[in-house]
């Protein structure tokens, strides 16, 4: 979910290192907005619990009381992990393993750090390389975990179940170099949909969900006309985006696919019915979406500073209550919402809606796209103790490990009711919802990603869900605005207003943004994204009269950069992935 820009120097370092260490097909990934997946078909995945056993045998360091420290590179870590919180200590007590985590520094993505690893042939024990994984694979830096999983990973196999085969690299290379950083199966009981609008604006229209961008536009304009400023005297902003860095992919690029084409999250790609990959800004529907944004900009509804503000500015505006509408994902704007919730300003937080460009666009938010593969943790070929590493990961996949990571410490973060089910107190829920440091301080959820995990709604042998997110839990945790909306709509869950999972087919390929792509493909796509980033901003901030000329120029520049070649390569990549499961 980060940017994928790779400098020419960095690519040179990577290719030199790959030449020294071995050949293969490395590269980066496309970009996604979503950190969860959903399905209705996995609620009884825990029926077979025979494999849920301790991952440490009598000779393990846990049994002997010794502790081994494994180094772990986490490409997505945005803060230090001292491994001293209660959950981390409990994991070490169970496994005899503690992690020493490193991460990209200086706001950079993972590519530079991974290139340096390869150049120096100096690897951590466990690696989450995100989009740079294929560089490690081609350098021989990630081991095939297949035999280790067979011998020491019963809980890993249980967790992945029928989707285990999807972890294989390809038909020609059936090795398992990575697990998945994303959830397996489950049900989405909550989602922020295609668009997000303040509850106050939705209530002003009697909770009528806009069925098109035209209706959304009317809702925004009418609300601002009646409420031009906040209670602090700040001017209301109709729409704002975060586009000054990699967040352009999340707030400008990806929503176009959801809103204009009803396409599921495949990063910068649309996949046709014939499994052909299309670079999505070629889409005529998306052209019309950006035309609408251009008009919103010229009419003053879209924030005039959207293209230059920092992401911190973006979050600060959300926290101030000024912004009526977002095109984002909740994980990206939640820090701003937490400030509003802490101040009791729930009416200024956001309702996630399935609104599309027109009434016939079906919101794909609840669609299950299958196991997300190509992005996950692997064990390095130089790992000091591969058996300890796989046992550690297997424990995290066990029932005990899943509950520890997702719920925390019994008697502290959660309790057991008379029926043997886990629950959290209102105080704990409030703490989790409103304190930005909750996860870091308690350890609850802090060490879960990017390790394997069950999705929401899947039951463990006690009948409790593995995660704190269940239908009843979501309903019980609704704030006053969410409760009022459910009553107005006559539904139990807010997502009952969305197209449901059974309205979609699960494709044979995984979400494309997660695949570790061949280097030659990634080089082209990185250049395409650079062109699209600046060109789309120009299209939106230009005059309406110049829009078509600006968009036509973008398409011409994309073609000159290799768009058709990349589309052909993506189509072949999809075919290769489909072959694994057919």
matplotlib code that plots the C-alpha trace (Angstrom):
import matplotlib.pyplot as plt

x = [0.0, 3.0, 4.4, 6.5, 8.9, 12.3, 15.2, 17.5, 20.4, 18.4, 17.5, 21.1, 22.1, 19.4, 20.3, 24.0, 23.3, 21.0, 23.6, 26.1, 23.6, 21.5, 18.9, 15.1, 12.2, 12.0, 10.1, 7.5, 3.7, 0.7, -1.0, -4.1, -6.3, -7.5, -6.1, -8.8, -10.7, -14.2, -16.3, -19.4, -18.0, -15.5, -17.4, -16.8, -13.1, -12.3, -14.3, -11.1, -9.0, -6.9, -3.8, -3.9, -1.0, 1.9, 4.5, 7.3, 8.5, 10.4, 13.7, 12.5, 13.9, 10.5, 10.5, 14.1, 13.5, 16.0, 15.0, 16.3, 16.2, 15.3, 15.8, 12.7, 12.4, 8.9, 8.5, 5.2, 6.3, 5.8, 7.0, 9.5, 8.6, 10.7, 9.0, 8.2, 4.4, 2.4, 1.4, 4.9, 6.1, 3.4, 4.4, 8.0, 6.9, 5.0, 7.6, 11.0, 11.4, 11.6, 11.8, 14.2, 12.4, 13.9, 12.0, 12.5, 13.9, 13.5, 10.0, 11.3, 9.6, 11.1, 12.9, 16.0, 16.4, 15.9, 18.3, 20.9, 20.3, 20.8, 23.9, 25.5, 24.0, 23.1, 19.6, 17.4, 16.0, 12.4, 11.5, 8.4, 9.6, 6.2, 6.6, 10.3, 10.1, 10.9, 14.3, 15.0, 13.7, 15.9, 18.9, 18.2, 17.6, 14.2, 14.0, 11.3, 9.3, 7.3, 9.2, 9.4, 5.6, 5.0, 7.1, 6.5, 3.5, 0.2, -1.5, -0.2, -1.8, -5.0, -5.3, -4.9, -7.1, -8.2, -6.3, -2.9, -2.0, -2.3, 0.9, 3.0, 5.1, 4.0, 3.4, 7.0, 8.3, 5.9, 8.0, 6.4, 8.7, 6.1, 2.9, 0.2, 0.2, -3.6, -6.5, -7.8, -11.5, -14.0, -16.9, -16.9, -19.2, -18.0, -16.6, -16.1, -17.4, -16.7, -17.2, -17.3, -19.5, -20.1, -23.1, -24.4, -24.7, -26.4, -28.9, -29.7, -31.0, -32.9, -30.3, -31.0, -28.0, -26.9, -27.2, -24.9, -22.2, -24.8, -26.9, -23.7, -22.8, -26.2, -25.9, -22.6, -23.6, -26.9, -25.2, -22.4, -25.0, -26.8, -23.6, -20.8, -18.5, -17.7, -18.6, -15.0, -15.6, -13.6, -14.9, -16.3, -14.5, -16.7, -14.1, -10.4, -7.8, -4.2, -2.0, 1.3, 2.9, 2.1, -1.4, -2.4, -2.9, -5.4, -7.4, -7.2, -6.3, -8.0, -11.5, -11.8, -11.9, -14.5, -16.8, -16.6, -16.2, -17.4, -14.1, -12.7, -9.3, -6.6, -4.5, -4.0, -5.6, -9.0, -9.4, -11.8, -14.2, -11.5, -8.9, -7.1, -5.3, -6.1, -4.3, -7.3, -6.9, -7.5, -11.2, -13.8, -15.8, -12.8, -12.3, -15.8, -15.1, -12.0, -14.0, -16.5, -13.6, -12.3, -15.7, -15.8, -12.4, -13.3, -16.6, -14.7, -16.1, -12.9, -10.2, -8.0, -5.0, -5.6, -2.6, 0.0, -1.0, 0.9, -0.8, -0.5, -2.4, -5.1, -5.5, -5.6, -8.4, -10.4, -9.7, -11.0, -14.4, -14.2, -14.2, -17.7, -16.6, -13.6, -12.7, -10.4, -10.1, -10.7, -7.2, -5.9, -8.1, -8.8, -6.3, -8.4, -11.6, -10.2, -9.8, -13.4, -14.6, -12.5, -14.2, -17.7, -18.2, -19.6, -21.8, -18.6, -17.2, -17.9, -20.6, -19.2, -21.5, -21.7, -22.3, -21.1, -20.8, -24.2, -27.0, -26.0, -22.5, -22.3, -20.0, -17.4, -16.5, -17.8, -16.5, -14.1, -11.3, -9.7, -6.5, -4.2, -0.8, 2.6, 3.0, 3.8, 6.5, 9.3, 12.3, 15.7, 18.2, 20.6, 18.2, 20.1, 17.3, 14.7, 13.0, 12.5, 11.3, 8.6, 7.5, 7.2, 5.0, 3.0, 2.3, 0.9, -1.4, -2.6, -5.8, -3.8, -1.6, -4.5, -6.4, -3.4, -2.6, -6.1, -7.7, -4.7, -4.4, -7.3, -8.4, -6.9, -8.0, -10.8, -12.9, -14.8, -18.6, -20.7, -21.1, -17.3, -17.2, -14.7, -15.9, -14.4, -15.6, -17.0, -14.0, -11.6, -13.6, -13.6, -9.8, -9.3, -11.5, -10.2, -6.5, -4.2, -1.5, -3.8, -2.3, 1.3, 0.8, -1.2, 0.2, -3.3, -3.2, 0.3, 2.1, -0.7, 0.1, 2.0, 1.7, -1.1, -4.5, -8.1, -10.6, -13.5, -16.4, -14.5, -15.2, -12.6, -13.4, -15.0, -17.5, -15.9, -14.6, -10.8, -11.0, -12.7, -14.9, -18.1, -21.6, -22.7, -19.5, -19.9, -23.5, -22.7, -19.9, -21.9, -21.9, -25.0, -24.8, -24.4, -27.2, -29.5, -28.6, -29.4, -32.8, -33.5, -32.5, -34.2, -31.0, -28.8, -25.5, -24.5, -23.1, -26.5, -27.0, -24.1, -24.2, -23.6, -20.7, -22.9, -23.6, -20.0, -17.9, -14.4, -11.8, -9.1, -6.3, -5.5, -5.7, -3.1, -1.7, -0.2, 1.8, 5.6, 6.0, 8.9, 11.4, 10.9, 7.2, 7.6, 10.0, 7.3, 4.5, 6.5, 7.0, 3.3, 2.3, 4.7, 3.0, -0.5, 0.1, 1.1, -1.2, -4.3, -3.7, -3.3, -6.5, -8.4, -6.8, -7.1, -10.0, -13.1, -12.4, -9.0, -10.0, -10.2, -7.0, -5.2, -6.7, -5.9, -2.3, -2.1, -3.2, -0.7, 2.1, 1.1, 1.2, 4.6, 5.7, 4.7, 1.1, 0.1, 3.3, 2.5, -1.1, 0.1, 2.5, -0.2, -2.5, 0.2, 0.9, -2.8, -2.9, 0.1, -1.6, -4.8, -3.0, -1.8, -5.4, -6.9]
y = [0.0, 2.2, 4.1, 2.1, 4.6, 3.1, 5.4, 4.5, 4.2, 1.9, -0.3, -0.5, -1.6, -4.2, -5.6, -5.8, -7.5, -9.9, -10.7, -11.5, -13.6, -15.4, -14.8, -14.8, -12.5, -9.8, -6.6, -4.6, -4.6, -2.6, -0.7, -1.5, 0.4, -2.4, -4.3, -6.9, -9.4, -10.8, -13.8, -15.6, -19.1, -19.5, -19.1, -22.7, -22.8, -24.0, -27.2, -29.3, -28.3, -31.4, -29.6, -26.8, -27.9, -26.1, -25.2, -25.9, -29.4, -30.5, -29.4, -25.9, -22.8, -22.1, -25.4, -24.9, -21.4, -20.0, -17.1, -16.7, -13.2, -13.3, -10.2, -9.1, -6.5, -5.1, -3.0, -1.5, -0.6, 3.1, 3.1, 1.2, -2.1, -2.6, -6.0, -5.1, -4.8, -7.4, -9.3, -9.5, -10.8, -13.5, -14.5, -14.9, -16.9, -19.3, -19.6, -18.8, -16.2, -12.5, -10.2, -7.4, -5.3, -3.0, -0.9, 1.5, 4.8, 8.4, 8.0, 5.9, 2.8, -0.7, -0.8, 1.0, -1.1, -4.4, -3.3, -2.7, -6.1, -7.7, -5.7, -6.5, -10.1, -9.3, -10.4, -10.5, -13.8, -13.0, -10.6, -8.8, -7.1, -6.1, -5.2, -5.9, -9.6, -10.8, -9.0, -11.2, -14.3, -13.8, -13.2, -16.5, -14.7, -16.3, -20.0, -22.3, -22.9, -25.9, -28.6, -26.6, -26.1, -29.8, -30.7, -27.8, -25.9, -27.7, -24.5, -22.7, -25.3, -25.3, -21.5, -21.4, -24.5, -24.9, -21.8, -23.1, -23.9, -20.2, -19.6, -21.3, -18.9, -20.4, -23.6, -23.7, -22.8, -24.2, -23.0, -21.1, -18.1, -16.0, -16.5, -13.8, -10.6, -10.4, -12.3, -15.6, -15.7, -14.2, -11.8, -8.0, -6.6, -3.1, -1.2, 2.4, 1.8, 3.9, 7.3, 8.7, 11.6, 13.3, 11.9, 15.5, 15.9, 12.5, 13.3, 16.6, 14.5, 12.1, 9.4, 9.1, 7.4, 9.2, 6.9, 8.8, 11.5, 13.9, 13.2, 13.3, 16.7, 18.0, 16.7, 18.3, 21.7, 21.8, 21.0, 23.6, 26.2, 25.6, 25.0, 27.1, 27.0, 24.8, 25.8, 27.2, 29.4, 27.4, 27.2, 23.9, 21.9, 19.9, 17.3, 16.9, 14.5, 13.5, 13.5, 15.0, 11.6, 7.9, 8.6, 9.8, 6.1, 5.7, 8.9, 9.9, 6.7, 3.8, 5.4, 6.0, 2.2, 1.6, 4.6, 4.7, 1.1, -0.9, -2.7, -4.6, -3.5, -4.5, -1.5, 0.3, -2.4, -3.5, -7.1, -7.9, -10.9, -12.6, -12.0, -9.3, -6.6, -3.0, 0.0, 1.5, 5.2, 4.1, 3.5, 5.9, 5.7, 6.9, 9.7, 10.9, 10.5, 12.8, 15.2, 15.4, 16.0, 18.8, 20.5, 20.1, 21.8, 24.7, 25.2, 25.3, 22.1, 20.2, 21.6, 24.0, 22.8, 19.1, 18.7, 20.4, 19.7, 17.1, 14.0, 15.6, 18.6, 16.3, 14.5, 17.8, 19.0, 15.9, 16.2, 19.8, 18.6, 20.8, 18.1, 17.0, 14.2, 11.9, 9.3, 7.1, 4.1, 4.1, 2.9, 6.0, 8.7, 7.0, 9.2, 12.3, 10.5, 9.5, 13.1, 13.9, 10.8, 11.8, 15.2, 13.6, 15.0, 11.8, 13.7, 15.0, 11.5, 9.5, 7.3, 4.9, 4.6, 2.4, 5.3, 4.9, 7.3, 6.2, 4.2, 1.1, 0.9, -1.9, -1.1, -4.0, -3.3, -6.6, -8.8, -11.6, -11.6, -14.7, -15.1, -12.2, -13.6, -12.3, -10.1, -11.6, -12.8, -15.1, -16.7, -15.7, -18.2, -17.1, -17.3, -18.4, -20.8, -21.6, -24.2, -21.6, -19.1, -21.4, -22.6, -19.0, -18.2, -21.5, -20.4, -17.1, -19.1, -21.3, -20.6, -19.4, -17.2, -15.7, -14.8, -13.4, -11.2, -10.0, -9.9, -9.4, -10.7, -12.5, -10.6, -7.4, -6.7, -9.2, -11.5, -14.8, -14.8, -17.5, -19.2, -19.4, -16.6, -13.7, -10.1, -6.7, -4.1, -0.8, 0.9, -1.3, -0.7, 3.1, 2.9, 1.0, 3.4, 6.7, 6.3, 6.4, 4.6, 1.8, -0.9, 0.1, 0.3, -2.9, -4.9, -5.9, -6.1, -4.5, -7.7, -9.2, -7.7, -8.9, -12.4, -14.8, -14.4, -15.4, -13.0, -11.5, -13.7, -17.0, -19.0, -20.8, -24.1, -22.1, -20.5, -17.1, -15.2, -15.1, -11.3, -8.7, -8.0, -10.0, -9.1, -8.7, -6.8, -4.4, -3.7, -3.2, -0.8, 1.4, 5.0, 7.2, 8.2, 4.7, 3.5, 6.2, 5.3, 1.6, 2.5, 4.9, 2.3, -0.6, -2.8, -4.5, -3.6, -0.5, -2.8, -4.3, -1.3, -2.6, -5.1, -8.4, -10.9, -13.5, -11.1, -11.4, -14.3, -15.0, -14.8, -17.5, -14.8, -12.9, -9.1, -7.9, -5.1, -7.7, -9.8, -9.5, -8.6, -9.2, -6.4, -5.5, -5.2, -3.1, -0.7, 0.1, 0.4, 2.7, 5.0, 4.8, 5.7, 8.7, 9.9, 9.3, 10.9, 14.3, 14.1, 13.3, 16.2, 18.5, 17.1, 17.9, 21.3, 22.5, 24.3, 22.3, 23.5, 22.0, 18.7, 16.5, 17.9, 17.2, 13.7, 12.8, 14.0, 11.7, 8.7, 9.5, 9.9, 6.6, 4.8, 6.3, 5.0, 1.4, 1.1, -1.5, -3.5, -3.5, -4.6, -7.6, -8.5, -8.2, -10.4, -13.1, -12.8, -13.3, -16.4, -17.8, -17.3, -18.7, -21.9, -22.6, -23.3, -24.8]
z = [0.0, -0.4, -3.4, -5.8, -7.2, -7.9, -8.9, -11.8, -9.3, -7.1, -10.0, -11.0, -7.5, -7.5, -10.9, -10.1, -6.8, -8.6, -11.1, -8.4, -6.3, -9.0, -11.6, -11.5, -12.1, -9.4, -9.0, -7.3, -7.0, -7.8, -5.0, -3.0, -0.7, 1.4, 4.3, 4.7, 2.5, 2.8, 2.1, 3.5, 3.0, 5.8, 9.0, 10.0, 9.1, 12.6, 12.4, 12.2, 15.2, 15.4, 14.0, 16.6, 18.7, 20.4, 17.9, 20.3, 21.2, 24.3, 22.8, 21.8, 23.4, 24.9, 26.7, 27.9, 29.0, 26.5, 24.2, 20.7, 19.1, 15.4, 13.2, 11.3, 8.5, 8.3, 5.2, 6.4, 10.0, 10.6, 14.2, 16.4, 17.9, 21.0, 21.7, 25.3, 25.3, 27.1, 24.0, 22.7, 26.0, 26.0, 22.5, 23.6, 26.6, 24.4, 21.6, 23.1, 20.3, 20.4, 17.3, 16.7, 14.1, 11.5, 9.0, 6.1, 7.4, 6.4, 5.0, 2.1, 0.8, 1.2, -2.2, -1.1, 2.1, 0.2, -2.6, 0.1, 1.7, -1.7, -2.5, 0.8, 0.9, 4.5, 5.3, 8.4, 9.6, 8.7, 5.9, 4.9, 1.7, 0.3, -3.4, -3.4, -2.7, -6.1, -5.9, -2.9, -4.6, -7.7, -5.4, -3.6, -0.4, 0.5, 1.2, 0.0, 3.2, 1.8, 3.7, 6.9, 6.8, 6.2, 9.2, 11.6, 10.3, 11.0, 12.0, 8.9, 6.7, 8.8, 8.5, 4.7, 4.1, 0.6, -0.5, 0.6, -3.0, -4.0, -1.9, -4.6, -6.7, -10.1, -11.9, -13.1, -9.6, -7.0, -4.0, -1.2, -0.6, 1.2, 3.2, 3.0, 4.9, 4.6, 6.1, 5.0, 4.4, 6.8, 6.5, 6.2, 8.9, 8.3, 5.4, 4.4, 0.9, -2.2, -0.6, 2.9, 3.9, 7.3, 9.2, 9.6, 5.8, 5.4, 8.1, 6.5, 3.6, 5.8, 5.3, 1.6, 0.1, -3.1, -6.0, -8.3, -8.2, -9.3, -6.2, -4.0, -5.5, -4.6, -1.0, -0.5, -2.0, 0.0, 3.2, 2.8, 1.9, 5.2, 7.2, 5.7, 8.7, 11.7, 15.2, 15.4, 12.4, 9.9, 6.3, 5.3, 2.6, 0.3, -0.7, 0.0, -1.2, -0.3, -3.4, -2.5, -2.0, -2.4, -1.0, -4.5, -5.2, -2.4, -2.6, -6.3, -8.3, -6.7, -6.0, -9.8, -10.3, -7.6, -8.4, -12.2, -13.1, -10.1, -10.3, -7.3, -5.8, -8.3, -7.8, -11.1, -13.1, -14.4, -15.4, -18.2, -18.4, -20.5, -17.8, -19.8, -17.8, -18.6, -17.1, -15.6, -16.5, -20.1, -19.1, -20.6, -17.4, -15.4, -17.7, -16.9, -13.2, -13.4, -15.5, -12.6, -10.2, -12.5, -12.3, -8.5, -8.4, -10.6, -8.6, -5.4, -3.9, -4.2, -1.9, -3.9, -1.8, -2.4, -4.7, -2.5, 1.0, 3.0, 4.4, 7.8, 6.6, 5.2, 8.5, 10.4, 8.2, 8.8, 12.6, 12.5, 11.2, 8.1, 5.4, 4.3, 1.9, 1.3, -1.3, 0.9, 3.1, 6.9, 7.7, 6.0, 7.7, 11.0, 12.9, 12.0, 13.0, 16.4, 17.3, 16.4, 18.4, 21.4, 21.3, 21.0, 17.5, 16.0, 13.6, 11.9, 11.4, 8.3, 6.9, 4.3, 1.3, -1.8, -4.1, -7.7, -10.6, -11.8, -10.2, -12.2, -10.8, -8.2, -5.3, -5.0, -1.3, 0.1, -2.8, -1.8, -4.3, -2.9, -0.8, -1.3, -2.3, -3.4, -0.3, 3.0, 5.4, 4.3, 5.9, 4.6, 3.3, 5.9, 8.9, 12.0, 13.0, 10.3, 12.5, 15.3, 12.7, 11.2, 14.6, 15.7, 12.7, 13.2, 16.8, 15.5, 13.2, 16.1, 18.0, 21.0, 18.9, 16.9, 20.1, 21.8, 18.8, 18.1, 21.6, 23.9, 27.5, 29.2, 32.3, 31.0, 27.4, 27.3, 29.5, 29.2, 29.7, 31.2, 27.8, 27.4, 24.8, 24.8, 25.2, 25.8, 28.3, 27.2, 28.7, 26.6, 23.4, 24.0, 24.7, 21.4, 19.4, 20.7, 21.7, 18.7, 20.8, 22.0, 19.8, 20.5, 24.3, 24.7, 21.9, 20.8, 17.0, 16.9, 15.9, 13.8, 10.4, 8.3, 9.7, 8.6, 10.2, 10.0, 8.7, 10.7, 11.7, 11.6, 14.8, 16.9, 18.8, 21.7, 19.4, 19.7, 16.7, 16.2, 15.8, 17.9, 14.9, 14.8, 13.8, 17.4, 18.3, 15.5, 16.3, 20.0, 19.2, 16.9, 18.1, 18.3, 14.6, 13.4, 15.5, 14.2, 10.6, 11.1, 12.5, 9.6, 7.1, 8.9, 8.9, 11.5, 9.9, 8.0, 5.2, 4.7, 2.4, 0.2, -2.6, -0.8, -1.3, -3.0, -5.8, -7.0, -8.2, -6.7, -9.4, -9.8, -9.5, -6.3, -6.0, -8.5, -6.3, -4.0, -6.6, -6.6, -10.3, -12.7, -12.7, -16.3, -15.7, -12.6, -14.3, -16.9, -14.4, -12.1, -15.1, -16.0, -12.5, -12.5, -15.7, -14.4, -11.0, -12.4, -15.4, -13.4, -11.1, -14.2, -15.6, -12.3, -11.7, -15.3, -16.7, -17.8, -21.4, -21.4, -19.7, -22.8, -24.3, -21.0, -20.7, -24.3, -23.7, -20.6, -22.7, -25.4, -22.8, -21.2, -24.6, -25.3, -21.9, -22.6, -21.5, -24.1, -23.4, -19.7, -20.4, -22.4, -19.7, -17.0, -19.1, -19.2, -15.4, -14.7, -16.9, -15.0, -11.7, -12.8, -14.0, -10.4, -9.2, -12.4]

ax = plt.figure().add_subplot(projection="3d")
ax.plot(x, y, z, "-o")
ax.set_aspect("equal")
plt.show()
